[in-house]
Structures are given as structure tokens and as C-alpha cells.
Amino acid sequence: MRLLRQLRDDQTGAAIVEFALVAPTMILLLAGVFELGHTMYVQSIVNGAMQEAGRDSTVENAALGRIEAEVRNRVGPVAPGATFTFRRAFHTDYATIDKLELFIDLDGDGRCNDGEPFEDLNDNGVHDRARGKNGQGNARDVVVFQVDVTYDRMFPMPSLKGWSASNTVSGRTMLRNQPFRQQDKSKKVKNC
């Protein structure tokens, strides 16, 4: 009986037991905060690199390969081993970016079908949202320049919750090309 009372009153080693109960949760929480902070930092670097790349790419005879390499060089140190996917599309003006192409609704059903004429802003032959034509465009065109950066997460903890072991952040900028040459602004009308 005395031994049981002595064990019940003994506080030696209680701190290590409490630490063992609290430590896994605390470590997981800390790793999550670090992962979130790292993702925000990578996003910030990508946004800054894209703003600079967008400005550099609007001048005549811009070396687009060099500009993309510069984005890789700026983002690479904070996201080692990252893969980069660049997309560049141009529009005639800001108002046409990601807008549904206009059409004449001859049958009144609210849809572009049965050969109804539409303005093909991205020249792809399909009535859709104007995502722009691929490439850099001409003078005064608005260029939407985007990069998707995929990299491995710093901590393996997301895999414990079934999340992907990699993370993707995107950067996007829209700027108008400088007026370095004239272009054809005529609209192309097609049928649905």
C-alpha cells in the first residue's frame, strides 16, 4: 500500500511524459507554419520576377528566352528543382482579355450555334472566351504572360494528410507592348 501511495505522489519524469504527448502536435503545427510561410515567400518571388519579366518583354526585339531564363534564375534559389511552365498570349486591348466573344443570336436561344456569326478574337475558329493568341503579338497588343512553378514541398507532412508532395504557384502579368510597329486591327468574323 505504501508503494502505491509513493508512486502516486512521485512527480519525477512527469515533464518528459507531458512533452511526449504535446511534442508531435507542436512539431506538426510548426512545420505547417514554415510550409505556409515558404509558399508565400515563393509566391512573392514569382510575382516580382513576373512583373520584371513582363516589363522586359514589352520592348521590340526582346530576347524572350533570356527573359524566361531570368525568371528561372530568380525563383530557382527559393524553389530548388522547380519546373516552370510559361504561357504567353496577346490581345488587341485589355477589354478583350478572358471575355466571351460577341456573337449575333439569330435564333434567340442565348447560345452561339447553327452557323451564327461571332467575332473570333483569338482566331481559333471556336466561339469561346478570348484567351488570346499564343505569342508576343505586335505593337500596342496587350500581352498576358504567365508562369506556373511546381516544386517539392519543404516538409513531408502534407503526405500525411493525403496532399500532394509538390506545390504549384502561379504568377501572371499583363502589359501593353510598346509602339514599335503598326499592325492590322481588322476584326475577323466567323460562323458558329
Secondary structure, DSSP 4 states (H G I P E B T S, - for coil): -HHHHHHHH--TTHHHHHHHHHHHHHHHHHHHHHHHHHHHHHHHHHHHHHHHHHHHHTSTT--HHHHHHHHHHHHTTTSTT-EEEEEEEEESSGGGTTPBPPB--SSSSSS--TT-EEE-TT-SSS-SB---EES--STT-EEEEEEEEEEE-SSSGGGGGT--SEEEEEEEEEEEPPS-S----PPPEEE-
